[in-house]
Amino acid sequence: MDVQLSFSSENLLGDVQITGSKSESNRLLILQALFPQISISNLSNSDDTRVLEKALRSREGEIDVHHAGTAMRFLTAYFASKEGREVVLTGSDRMQERPIKVLVHALRQLGADITYLKKEGFPPLKVVGKKLSLNEVTVEANISSQYISALMLIAPSLPGGLVINLDGKVTSEPYIQMSLKLLEICGIKGKYEENQITIEAANDLPPVEVNVESDWSSASYFYSMAALSREAKISLSSFREFSYQGDRAVAGIYRQLGVETEFEEGRIILRKVPFKKPRSFELDLADSPDLAQTIAVTCFGLGLRCDLTGLHTLRIKETDRLQALKNELTKLGGKVEITADSFHLQASEGIKSGTKIETYNDHRMALAFAALSVKTPMEIADAEVVSKSFPGFWEDLEKLGFSVKNRC
């Protein structure tokens, strides 16, 4: 299903309820599976979280995670540590192109029994759960923080806990800090010093309820809409000023693009304010790469030159996000150059109308490009892909006054 989007009002006004963070929810579900005394409220309603939740309840011999990369990585570590459980983990064609060798190698250091069923270094995997008695591992830290978080989450269930030595420059470090903080909230002791993480074994955790903060990545699309509008006042709930999520950085980034954030009783209010356009917009997004598509589209809509670095992980996401961005912005009239880890956009003078945006099975392509409909009518292909992280997105746009028409 494709959607046609348009927005005819001068003002962007309204309230949106955003469900729990996908990143927090998925980490907590693994911890809850290992320690049932943990209860969770405001869980994400995303497809990725539902896939993970279903997998953890499954007793089947094969589990298909579809496009859910976090689920694949977290479940690989989880099932490797579940003594007596044997499972095949598989996914979509794209999932079978996404590397997992770094995590498998680390788990094998701990004694895990994992076999590649097709291509070396990639899913599908056969995982035979064993008692992992070793308590120290070294893992490459410059590929994906999810490998490290996967190890951190199973660490407290291991007899001696776990020491994780990080080899190389750490990428997406805020996600590691998030994992550490959630472990702490659940009563699990851990520390992260220099390039070493130590997680203690947890033998007797007290009951605890964890309330998941709403998703800052999802909030970023409304920041983009506000930046591209003439006037805006959007209320989003429920958010904390002191967040565990790395994408909390969106508030500071978009202040430079004319969007002010006000924290008020568990919600944030976004307001469009006068600002002086910078000659160019330069950011290192190594700590928050999921914001890259949104920021790139915003800068294109504002006619700003944009140079984004620290994007090496975008090549191995749901699609090659750098190439996808270049393809679609070029169709709209943008002039884009990309490297292995960077994105460069020249200042543009307008947006070509009548272009359909392809989404490449990537939710963030649909979500990011939808913001341009503030400026000009847009058509988004395969619009249902947003359910991976934000199932109610199109309904929320209608509440804000957008016209959303389905085209089958």
Disulfide bonds with the S-S distance in Angstrom:
none
